Amino acid sequence: MLEIAKVSSSALEIKGYDLIADLINRRYREGGIIVLSAPKKLKEDLDTALLLAAQEDSKALASVEKAFNELTENGRLGGDQARDLYSEIKEIISLTTKVGELYPALVGRLYYGFERIFLRALADKIKEKGVSNINLHTGSESGITFKEQITSELLLNASLNKCRRFVESFQEDHEALHLVGSFTASDSYNKIIRAPKGSADLIASLLAATINAKTLTVWTGSQGLMSTDPTIVESAKRIEVMSYREAMELFSINPELFNPLALEVIKMKNIELSFRTADMPDEEGTLIRSQSPVLSNVVKAVAYRSDLAIVTITGTELRSVIPLLINEALRNSIKYHTIIQSSSGSEINLIVDQKDVNKLRNIIEIQFMGDTIEDYKIVSGVCLVSIIGEGMKGTPGVAARLFGAVARNRINIIMIIQGSSELNIGFVIRGEDCVNAIRAVHSEFIR
């Protein structure tokens, strides 16, 4: 059976292409499927180039050229094919700059071109290590399919069927190494589109489900999943084992760690998910599986999300408005983290990303104000902090310890959040209190 793994963008950026090539040569020399995340810096450069092009700014071409040179080490990697692809990319940028508008088909082609260059550049590094039987596949070729680029709605059954056909096309060649990109995907009309965030996780999970893999390994730039952000708390500890339920709570707050929808695919097939560090592949990491031990520390992780806003809506019988409002938010690519409704139905609180506040404000004012919604207010720059762990369920005094630790540091809680699962208790505070709250809570629960 083919081994399957995903290389995260953090591993590529922190550890570098040479180290990742060494890792792949060492671990997958006899064959496997490796899904590669798009490097974050590269995607940012491409998005900047597209934004400049849409504004008819001639600097767009210089921005995309900078990204190309960094990716190919000034032309030393990727060969003639990379330069041919880059010629097409320059034509796309020039055309977009002239018309001043982003067409999904052109955006998809630009990302497809860079995806091929990226795969070729990494393949050249791996070949330098001695592996020659390497096949390259774009994300759109892997089978992952979304309804459309705007909504990023995964078509699960279609994706699974296409992924199955994709694997069947090369499954007999057990000794080949297959590198799969994640820059692009397909839409419901089989057109190439720019892949949404978290697509590498989805592609890896879909392929793992297709081949009934026992384990999906995620190679990262850290030693596994940590009890909290180690840049905030230096004493953060590696989490050895988490259950699917614990991991879902963690990933829902911080989807940059792993796409929650991808975890649902993994859970569906009871596949273990192993997070390991790329530069120490023999070291233990974090294992996610159906069950995990309940430890003396009832809390396994202190998760947080900053740069949020609370939008409070008041009116009469708002229950009927919620589905309509949420539907409009999703259509406009606005992600809501939590919805809290008062028992009277006269107030709704939505926690959304700060960057989406203006879009949500426009939806409320243009489509909903007047009849049911009477007023709204916005509290900007807030932070969500949560504690996560199976051990909290049925353990008395956890909430008292949590809020006591916060109170001792004179931090005011704006809102309290708890799900019915009892695996997660959270609160919302001002952004400037976020770091102190994380340190206080981590010190209280994790030793």
Summary of the structure (lengths in Angstrom):
residues: 447
radius of gyration: 23.2
end to end distance: 40.6
largest distance: 69.1
contacts: 1533
relative contact order: 0.10
helix: 44%
strand: 23%
